[in-house]
């Protein structure tokens, strides 16, 4: 079974170039931590509840920030700036612990969903695709539209990696038909074209054709990918 690394799930080459992302927290932090404001109300009880809600949001955000600091920590004896771990294995163990605690404590919240996504990414990096798939499926089914689309993008990569190409293709076509702020139509289309370029080059070119003349990084990546197909 092909192994998908966390790096690929987070920011593969085309996603970086297109200026999009597979990691919603890193590139859309303001969107994710933008909690709804509590409307002004009358009555001490409601005001007290509003204060409690804001405090809880801050607690969850702080917990998520600390968990991500573990995930982004350096590895190696020479990594002496900030948080670091002696080996990747030790770092992964701690990351799994903090994200699992976060998920279990804040189930049903945005932070809990983000933690579940990170758990999937770590498991994928470890080659545990079946476990990663469960986490991504959880987010895809229970997260809101934005988080669900991101999880399905990662699921598509797993499907292609372990031979379920039809399912991977269908998932990406669904994302193309219904893009979100975290997964654009162009991102899903370019990813699908890259997976189809070897077995279905005509389909890949069809996906890329309307993107090649777009201005900016999208057009550049589409043109580059189109050239890779022609060079086969």
C-alpha positions as CSV (number, residue, x, y, z in Angstrom):
1,X,0.0,0.0,0.0
2,X,1.3,3.4,-0.9
3,X,2.3,5.6,2.0
4,X,1.0,9.2,2.2
5,X,3.1,11.5,4.3
6,X,1.7,14.3,6.5
7,X,3.6,16.7,4.4
8,X,1.7,15.6,1.3
9,X,-1.6,15.9,3.1
10,X,-0.8,19.3,4.4
11,X,0.8,21.1,1.5
12,X,1.6,19.1,-1.7
13,X,3.4,20.9,-4.5
14,X,0.5,22.1,-6.5
15,X,-1.4,23.3,-3.4
16,X,1.5,25.5,-2.4
17,X,1.9,26.9,-5.9
18,X,-1.8,27.6,-6.3
19,X,-1.8,29.4,-3.0
20,X,-4.3,27.1,-1.5
21,X,-3.9,24.6,1.3
22,X,-4.7,21.2,2.6
23,X,-4.2,22.4,6.1
24,X,-7.0,24.6,7.0
25,X,-5.7,25.8,10.3
26,X,-2.3,27.0,9.1
27,X,-3.6,29.0,6.2
28,X,-7.0,30.0,7.5
29,X,-6.4,30.6,11.1
30,X,-8.6,33.7,11.3
31,X,-11.4,31.8,9.6
32,X,-11.2,28.9,12.0
33,X,-10.9,30.8,15.2
34,X,-13.5,33.4,14.2
35,X,-16.1,32.6,16.8
36,X,-19.6,34.1,16.4
37,X,-20.2,37.1,18.6
38,X,-22.8,36.8,21.2
39,X,-25.7,39.2,20.7
40,X,-26.4,41.8,23.4
41,X,-29.2,40.5,25.6
42,X,-31.2,41.6,28.6
43,X,-30.9,39.7,31.9
44,X,-28.0,38.8,34.2
45,X,-28.5,35.1,33.5
46,X,-28.0,35.4,29.8
47,X,-25.2,37.9,30.2
48,X,-23.5,35.4,32.5
49,X,-24.0,32.6,30.0
50,X,-22.5,34.8,27.2
51,X,-19.4,35.4,29.4
52,X,-19.1,31.7,30.0
53,X,-19.3,31.0,26.3
54,X,-16.6,33.5,25.5
55,X,-14.4,32.0,28.2
56,X,-14.9,28.5,26.8
57,X,-14.0,29.6,23.3
58,X,-10.7,31.0,24.7
59,X,-10.0,27.8,26.5
60,X,-10.5,25.7,23.5
61,X,-8.5,28.0,21.3
62,X,-5.6,27.9,23.7
63,X,-5.8,24.1,23.9
64,X,-5.7,23.9,20.1
65,X,-2.8,26.3,19.9
66,X,-0.8,24.3,22.3
67,X,-1.6,21.1,20.4
68,X,-0.5,22.6,17.1
69,X,2.7,23.8,18.7
70,X,3.5,20.1,19.5
71,X,2.8,19.2,15.9
72,X,5.0,21.9,14.5
73,X,7.9,21.4,16.9
74,X,11.3,20.6,15.7
75,X,12.9,17.2,15.8
76,X,16.6,16.4,16.6
77,X,19.3,17.1,19.1
78,X,20.3,20.3,17.3
79,X,16.8,21.7,17.5
80,X,17.3,23.9,20.6
81,X,15.0,26.8,19.7
82,X,11.5,26.5,21.1
83,X,9.7,23.2,21.6
84,X,11.6,20.2,20.3
85,X,11.7,16.4,20.5
86,X,14.6,14.0,20.2
87,X,12.9,11.8,17.6
88,X,9.9,11.9,15.3
89,X,8.4,8.9,17.1
90,X,8.5,10.7,20.4
91,X,7.0,13.8,18.8
92,X,4.2,11.8,17.1
93,X,3.3,10.1,20.4
94,X,2.9,13.4,22.2
95,X,1.0,14.9,19.3
96,X,-1.4,11.9,19.2
97,X,-1.9,12.3,23.0
98,X,-2.6,16.1,22.9
99,X,-4.9,15.9,19.9
100,X,-6.8,12.9,21.3
101,X,-7.3,14.7,24.6
102,X,-8.5,17.8,22.7
103,X,-10.9,15.8,20.5
104,X,-12.3,13.9,23.4
105,X,-12.8,16.9,25.6
106,X,-14.3,19.2,23.0
107,X,-16.3,16.8,20.8
108,X,-18.7,18.6,18.6
109,X,-16.8,21.8,18.6
110,X,-14.7,23.3,15.7
111,X,-11.5,22.6,17.8
112,X,-12.5,19.0,18.3
113,X,-13.0,18.6,14.5
114,X,-9.6,20.2,13.8
115,X,-8.0,17.8,16.3
116,X,-9.6,14.9,14.6
117,X,-8.2,16.0,11.3
118,X,-4.7,16.3,12.7
119,X,-5.0,12.8,14.2
120,X,-5.8,11.6,10.7
121,X,-2.8,13.4,9.2
122,X,-0.5,12.0,11.8
123,X,-1.8,8.4,11.3
124,X,-1.4,8.8,7.5
125,X,2.2,10.0,8.0
126,X,2.8,6.8,10.0
127,X,1.4,4.7,7.1
128,X,-1.7,3.8,9.1
129,X,-4.1,4.7,6.3
130,X,-7.1,2.7,7.7
131,X,-6.9,4.6,10.9
132,X,-6.3,7.9,9.1
133,X,-9.4,7.2,7.0
134,X,-11.6,6.8,10.0
135,X,-10.5,10.2,11.3
136,X,-11.1,11.9,8.0
137,X,-14.4,10.2,7.6
138,X,-15.5,11.5,11.0
139,X,-14.7,15.0,10.0
140,X,-16.2,14.6,6.6
141,X,-19.5,13.4,8.1
142,X,-19.8,15.6,11.2
143,X,-17.8,18.7,10.4
144,X,-19.4,21.7,8.7
145,X,-19.1,22.3,5.0
146,X,-15.7,23.8,5.1
147,X,-14.1,21.1,7.3
148,X,-15.9,18.3,5.6
149,X,-14.5,19.4,2.2
150,X,-11.0,19.4,3.6
151,X,-11.4,15.9,5.1
152,X,-12.8,14.6,1.8
153,X,-9.8,16.0,-0.1
154,X,-7.5,14.0,2.2
155,X,-9.8,11.0,1.8
156,X,-9.4,11.2,-2.0
157,X,-5.7,10.9,-1.6
158,X,-6.1,7.8,0.5
159,X,-8.5,6.3,-2.0
160,X,-6.0,6.8,-4.8
161,X,-3.1,5.5,-2.7
162,X,-4.7,2.2,-1.9
163,X,-6.3,1.4,-5.3
164,X,-9.8,2.8,-4.9
165,X,-9.4,5.1,-7.8
166,X,-13.1,5.2,-8.7
167,X,-13.9,6.4,-5.3
168,X,-11.1,8.9,-5.3
169,X,-12.2,10.3,-8.6
170,X,-15.8,10.6,-7.5
171,X,-14.8,12.4,-4.3
172,X,-12.8,15.0,-6.2
173,X,-15.5,15.5,-8.8
174,X,-17.9,16.2,-5.9
175,X,-15.5,18.8,-4.6
176,X,-15.2,20.4,-8.0
177,X,-19.0,20.6,-8.2
178,X,-19.3,22.1,-4.7
179,X,-16.2,24.0,-3.7
180,X,-15.6,25.7,-0.3
181,X,-13.4,28.3,1.2
182,X,-10.9,25.5,2.1
183,X,-11.1,23.5,-1.1
184,X,-11.5,25.4,-4.3
185,X,-12.9,24.1,-7.6
186,X,-9.5,24.7,-9.2
187,X,-7.6,22.9,-6.5
188,X,-9.7,19.8,-6.7
189,X,-9.6,19.8,-10.5
190,X,-5.8,20.1,-10.6
191,X,-5.5,17.3,-8.1
192,X,-7.8,15.1,-10.1
193,X,-5.9,15.8,-13.3
194,X,-2.7,14.8,-11.6
195,X,-4.2,11.5,-10.6
196,X,-5.7,10.9,-14.0
197,X,-2.8,11.9,-16.2
198,X,-1.3,8.5,-16.5
199,X,-4.4,6.3,-17.1
200,X,-6.8,8.9,-18.5
201,X,-4.7,11.7,-20.1
202,X,-7.6,12.9,-22.2
203,X,-9.8,13.4,-19.1
204,X,-6.9,15.1,-17.3
205,X,-6.5,17.6,-20.2
206,X,-10.2,18.3,-20.3
207,X,-10.0,19.3,-16.6
208,X,-7.0,21.5,-17.2
209,X,-8.1,23.2,-20.4
210,X,-10.3,25.9,-18.8
211,X,-7.7,26.6,-16.1
212,X,-4.6,27.1,-18.3
213,X,-5.4,30.7,-19.3
214,X,-6.4,31.9,-15.9
215,X,-4.2,34.6,-14.5
216,X,-1.9,33.9,-11.5
217,X,-0.7,30.7,-9.9
218,X,-3.8,28.6,-10.9
219,X,-3.1,29.1,-14.6
220,X,0.6,28.5,-14.1
221,X,0.2,25.2,-12.3
222,X,-2.5,24.1,-14.8
223,X,-0.2,24.9,-17.7
224,X,2.7,23.1,-16.1
225,X,0.6,20.0,-15.4
226,X,-0.8,20.1,-18.9
227,X,2.8,20.1,-20.2
228,X,3.6,17.1,-18.0
229,X,0.8,15.2,-19.7
230,X,2.0,16.1,-23.2
231,X,5.6,15.0,-22.3
232,X,4.5,11.4,-21.5
